[in-house]
Amino acid sequence: MADLIDIVEPAPPPVAEHAPAFAAAGVVLALALAVVAVAWWVRGRKKRQVQKRLRRLKQALQDGSLAEHELAYRLAAELRGRFGLNRLGAAPVPACLESGREEAWADFVERLDALRYRPAHALERAEALRLVADAERWVEGSR
């Protein structure tokens, strides 16, 4: 057995030099996913806040603490803020709404304008509640 001195031990396995690159790519990917998740959450948060304010308006209308005329102005303000419009009108349908709904949007804005700009226009409470429900559907259907 003493003659085994001439046997050379096997070479150690090569060390992977790419480990830092994979780690850096993983960190960049994790940061990108975190940014996308935060953006998605913030965007959804704004929508949820508008929905919450619309529910409060509906509750105030049902309690009788909010007049129908004031409701129309507040609804218009919420929708302008949600859709990023300077003026709530029938012609520019908000881009974040699904296409093919131009006629329904125009009808909704016309009903809202009738309540806002015609002081003599009386609105029953059921119709006002339907207007709030329509506004909630427009917000829910937005992107």
Phi and psi restraints in degrees (value plus and minus 20) as a CYANA .aco file:
   2 ALA   PHI     -91.6   -51.6
   2 ALA   PSI     -31.6     8.4
   3 ASP   PHI    -103.3   -63.3
   3 ASP   PSI     -14.7    25.3
   4 LEU   PHI    -107.5   -67.5
   4 LEU   PSI      -8.3    31.7
   5 ILE   PHI     -89.2   -49.2
   5 ILE   PSI     -44.8    -4.8
   6 ASP   PHI    -103.9   -63.9
   6 ASP   PSI     -18.9    21.1
   7 ILE   PHI    -102.9   -62.9
   7 ILE   PSI     108.8   148.8
   8 VAL   PHI    -112.5   -72.5
   8 VAL   PSI     112.9   152.9
   9 GLU   PHI     -87.1   -47.1
   9 GLU   PSI     130.3   170.3
  10 PRO   PHI     -86.8   -46.8
  10 PRO   PSI     131.4   171.4
  11 ALA   PHI     -91.0   -51.0
  11 ALA   PSI     126.9   166.9
  12 PRO   PHI     -86.3   -46.3
  12 PRO   PSI     132.9   172.9
  13 PRO   PHI     -84.4   -44.4
  13 PRO   PSI     129.6   169.6
  14 PRO   PHI     -87.1   -47.1
  14 PRO   PSI     125.3   165.3
  15 VAL   PHI    -106.4   -66.4
  15 VAL   PSI     111.3   151.3
  16 ALA   PHI     -91.8   -51.8
  16 ALA   PSI     102.0   142.0
  17 GLU   PHI    -108.8   -68.8
  17 GLU   PSI     -25.3    14.7
  18 HIS   PHI    -112.6   -72.6
  18 HIS   PSI     -20.7    19.3
  19 ALA   PHI     -77.8   -37.8
  19 ALA   PSI     -64.2   -24.2
  20 PRO   PHI     -84.3   -44.3
  20 PRO   PSI     -55.5   -15.5
  21 ALA   PHI     -86.1   -46.1
  21 ALA   PSI     -61.6   -21.6
  22 PHE   PHI     -85.9   -45.9
  22 PHE   PSI     -58.3   -18.3
  23 ALA   PHI     -85.5   -45.5
  23 ALA   PSI     -62.7   -22.7
  24 ALA   PHI     -84.8   -44.8
  24 ALA   PSI     -61.4   -21.4
  25 ALA   PHI     -84.2   -44.2
  25 ALA   PSI     -58.0   -18.0
  26 GLY   PHI     -84.9   -44.9
  26 GLY   PSI     -60.0   -20.0
  27 VAL   PHI     -85.9   -45.9
  27 VAL   PSI     -64.0   -24.0
  28 VAL   PHI     -82.9   -42.9
  28 VAL   PSI     -62.4   -22.4
  29 LEU   PHI     -84.0   -44.0
  29 LEU   PSI     -62.3   -22.3
  30 ALA   PHI     -83.6   -43.6
  30 ALA   PSI     -61.3   -21.3
  31 LEU   PHI     -85.2   -45.2
  31 LEU   PSI     -61.5   -21.5
  32 ALA   PHI     -82.5   -42.5
  32 ALA   PSI     -63.0   -23.0
  33 LEU   PHI     -84.2   -44.2
  33 LEU   PSI     -57.8   -17.8
  34 ALA   PHI     -85.4   -45.4
  34 ALA   PSI     -61.3   -21.3
  35 VAL   PHI     -84.1   -44.1
  35 VAL   PSI     -63.6   -23.6
  36 VAL   PHI     -83.4   -43.4
  36 VAL   PSI     -62.7   -22.7
  37 ALA   PHI     -83.6   -43.6
  37 ALA   PSI     -62.2   -22.2
  38 VAL   PHI     -86.3   -46.3
  38 VAL   PSI     -62.2   -22.2
  39 ALA   PHI     -82.2   -42.2
  39 ALA   PSI     -62.6   -22.6
  40 TRP   PHI     -83.3   -43.3
  40 TRP   PSI     -61.4   -21.4
  41 TRP   PHI     -87.1   -47.1
  41 TRP   PSI     -63.6   -23.6
  42 VAL   PHI     -84.3   -44.3
  42 VAL   PSI     -63.3   -23.3
  43 ARG   PHI     -82.0   -42.0
  43 ARG   PSI     -63.7   -23.7
  44 GLY   PHI     -88.9   -48.9
  44 GLY   PSI     -51.0   -11.0
  45 ARG   PHI     -84.5   -44.5
  45 ARG   PSI     -61.7   -21.7
  46 LYS   PHI     -82.8   -42.8
  46 LYS   PSI     -61.4   -21.4
  47 LYS   PHI     -84.6   -44.6
  47 LYS   PSI     -62.6   -22.6
  48 ARG   PHI     -84.6   -44.6
  48 ARG   PSI     -56.2   -16.2
  49 GLN   PHI     -85.0   -45.0
  49 GLN   PSI     -62.1   -22.1
  50 VAL   PHI     -84.3   -44.3
  50 VAL   PSI     -62.6   -22.6
  51 GLN   PHI     -81.5   -41.5
  51 GLN   PSI     -58.8   -18.8
  52 LYS   PHI     -85.6   -45.6
  52 LYS   PSI     -62.1   -22.1
  53 ARG   PHI     -86.6   -46.6
  53 ARG   PSI     -55.3   -15.3
  54 LEU   PHI     -86.0   -46.0
  54 LEU   PSI     -58.4   -18.4
  55 ARG   PHI     -84.1   -44.1
  55 ARG   PSI     -58.0   -18.0
  56 ARG   PHI     -85.0   -45.0
  56 ARG   PSI     -60.5   -20.5
  57 LEU   PHI     -82.0   -42.0
  57 LEU   PSI     -62.2   -22.2
  58 LYS   PHI     -82.4   -42.4
  58 LYS   PSI     -62.6   -22.6
  59 GLN   PHI     -85.6   -45.6
  59 GLN   PSI     -60.9   -20.9
  60 ALA   PHI     -85.1   -45.1
  60 ALA   PSI     -56.5   -16.5
  61 LEU   PHI     -86.4   -46.4
  61 LEU   PSI     -61.7   -21.7
  62 GLN   PHI     -88.0   -48.0
  62 GLN   PSI     -54.7   -14.7
  63 ASP   PHI     -92.7   -52.7
  63 ASP   PSI     -40.4    -0.4
  64 GLY   PHI      69.1   109.1
  64 GLY   PSI     -13.7    26.3
  65 SER   PHI    -106.8   -66.8
  65 SER   PSI     -20.2    19.8
  66 LEU   PHI    -154.3  -114.3
  66 LEU   PSI     107.0   147.0
  67 ALA   PHI     -97.8   -57.8
  67 ALA   PSI     134.3   174.3
  68 GLU   PHI     -82.1   -42.1
  68 GLU   PSI     -56.9   -16.9
  69 HIS   PHI     -84.0   -44.0
  69 HIS   PSI     -65.0   -25.0
  70 GLU   PHI     -85.9   -45.9
  70 GLU   PSI     -55.9   -15.9
  71 LEU   PHI     -77.8   -37.8
  71 LEU   PSI     -63.0   -23.0
  72 ALA   PHI     -81.6   -41.6
  72 ALA   PSI     -62.3   -22.3
  73 TYR   PHI     -86.4   -46.4
  73 TYR   PSI     -60.4   -20.4
  74 ARG   PHI     -89.0   -49.0
  74 ARG   PSI     -59.2   -19.2
  75 LEU   PHI     -80.6   -40.6
  75 LEU   PSI     -65.7   -25.7
  76 ALA   PHI     -81.5   -41.5
  76 ALA   PSI     -61.1   -21.1
  77 ALA   PHI     -84.7   -44.7
  77 ALA   PSI     -62.0   -22.0
  78 GLU   PHI     -83.6   -43.6
  78 GLU   PSI     -63.5   -23.5
  79 LEU   PHI     -89.0   -49.0
  79 LEU   PSI     -58.7   -18.7
  80 ARG   PHI     -81.2   -41.2
  80 ARG   PSI     -63.7   -23.7
  81 GLY   PHI     -85.4   -45.4
  81 GLY   PSI     -61.8   -21.8
  82 ARG   PHI     -86.1   -46.1
  82 ARG   PSI     -61.5   -21.5
  83 PHE   PHI    -115.8   -75.8
  83 PHE   PSI     -20.1    19.9
  84 GLY   PHI      47.9    87.9
  84 GLY   PSI      18.1    58.1
  85 LEU   PHI    -123.6   -83.6
  85 LEU   PSI     124.6   164.6
  86 ASN   PHI     -97.8   -57.8
  86 ASN   PSI     -55.1   -15.1
  87 ARG   PHI    -158.8  -118.8
  87 ARG   PSI     113.0   153.0
  88 LEU   PHI    -103.7   -63.7
  88 LEU   PSI      89.5   129.5
  89 GLY   PHI    -157.6  -117.6
  89 GLY   PSI     145.7   185.7
  90 ALA   PHI     -96.5   -56.5
  90 ALA   PSI     -49.8    -9.8
  91 ALA   PHI     -89.2   -49.2
  91 ALA   PSI     -76.0   -36.0
  92 PRO   PHI    -105.3   -65.3
  92 PRO   PSI      78.1   118.1
  93 VAL   PHI     -90.2   -50.2
  93 VAL   PSI     110.2   150.2
  94 PRO   PHI     -74.0   -34.0
  94 PRO   PSI     116.6   156.6
  95 ALA   PHI     -85.2   -45.2
  95 ALA   PSI     -44.0    -4.0
  96 CYS   PHI    -101.1   -61.1
  96 CYS   PSI     -20.4    19.6
  97 LEU   PHI    -113.9   -73.9
  97 LEU   PSI     135.3   175.3
  98 GLU   PHI     -87.6   -47.6
  98 GLU   PSI     126.2   166.2
  99 SER   PHI     -94.7   -54.7
  99 SER   PSI     141.3   181.3
 100 GLY   PHI      68.4   108.4
 100 GLY   PSI     -16.5    23.5
 101 ARG   PHI    -131.4   -91.4
 101 ARG   PSI      -0.5    39.5
 102 GLU   PHI     -80.9   -40.9
 102 GLU   PSI     -62.9   -22.9
 103 GLU   PHI     -87.0   -47.0
 103 GLU   PSI     -61.6   -21.6
 104 ALA   PHI     -85.9   -45.9
 104 ALA   PSI     -59.4   -19.4
 105 TRP   PHI     -83.7   -43.7
 105 TRP   PSI     -64.1   -24.1
 106 ALA   PHI     -81.8   -41.8
 106 ALA   PSI     -60.3   -20.3
 107 ASP   PHI     -84.9   -44.9
 107 ASP   PSI     -63.2   -23.2
 108 PHE   PHI     -82.3   -42.3
 108 PHE   PSI     -66.3   -26.3
 109 VAL   PHI     -86.1   -46.1
 109 VAL   PSI     -56.1   -16.1
 110 GLU   PHI     -83.3   -43.3
 110 GLU   PSI     -63.0   -23.0
 111 ARG   PHI     -84.7   -44.7
 111 ARG   PSI     -59.9   -19.9
 112 LEU   PHI     -86.6   -46.6
 112 LEU   PSI     -62.4   -22.4
 113 ASP   PHI     -84.8   -44.8
 113 ASP   PSI     -57.2   -17.2
 114 ALA   PHI     -79.9   -39.9
 114 ALA   PSI     -58.5   -18.5
 115 LEU   PHI     -95.2   -55.2
 115 LEU   PSI     -56.0   -16.0
 116 ARG   PHI     -95.2   -55.2
 116 ARG   PSI     -63.1   -23.1
 117 TYR   PHI    -125.8   -85.8
 117 TYR   PSI     -20.1    19.9
 118 ARG   PHI    -138.4   -98.4
 118 ARG   PSI      77.8   117.8
 119 PRO   PHI     -80.9   -40.9
 119 PRO   PSI     -48.7    -8.7
 120 ALA   PHI    -102.9   -62.9
 120 ALA   PSI     -28.4    11.6
 121 HIS   PHI     -92.6   -52.6
 121 HIS   PSI      90.3   130.3
 122 ALA   PHI    -107.1   -67.1
 122 ALA   PSI     122.1   162.1
 123 LEU   PHI    -149.7  -109.7
 123 LEU   PSI     108.1   148.1
 124 GLU   PHI     -93.0   -53.0
 124 GLU   PSI     135.4   175.4
 125 ARG   PHI     -80.4   -40.4
 125 ARG   PSI     -59.0   -19.0
 126 ALA   PHI     -83.3   -43.3
 126 ALA   PSI     -58.8   -18.8
 127 GLU   PHI     -89.7   -49.7
 127 GLU   PSI     -57.1   -17.1
 128 ALA   PHI     -84.7   -44.7
 128 ALA   PSI     -61.0   -21.0
 129 LEU   PHI     -84.6   -44.6
 129 LEU   PSI     -56.2   -16.2
 130 ARG   PHI     -87.0   -47.0
 130 ARG   PSI     -55.7   -15.7
 131 LEU   PHI     -84.3   -44.3
 131 LEU   PSI     -61.6   -21.6
 132 VAL   PHI     -85.0   -45.0
 132 VAL   PSI     -62.2   -22.2
 133 ALA   PHI     -82.9   -42.9
 133 ALA   PSI     -58.5   -18.5
 134 ASP   PHI     -84.4   -44.4
 134 ASP   PSI     -61.7   -21.7
 135 ALA   PHI     -82.2   -42.2
 135 ALA   PSI     -60.7   -20.7
 136 GLU   PHI     -82.0   -42.0
 136 GLU   PSI     -59.3   -19.3
 137 ARG   PHI     -87.0   -47.0
 137 ARG   PSI     -58.5   -18.5
 138 TRP   PHI     -83.7   -43.7
 138 TRP   PSI     -62.4   -22.4
 139 VAL   PHI     -87.4   -47.4
 139 VAL   PSI     -63.0   -23.0
 140 GLU   PHI     -82.7   -42.7
 140 GLU   PSI     -57.2   -17.2
 141 GLY   PHI     -99.8   -59.8
 141 GLY   PSI     -25.3    14.7
 142 SER   PHI     -99.4   -59.4
 142 SER   PSI     138.9   178.9
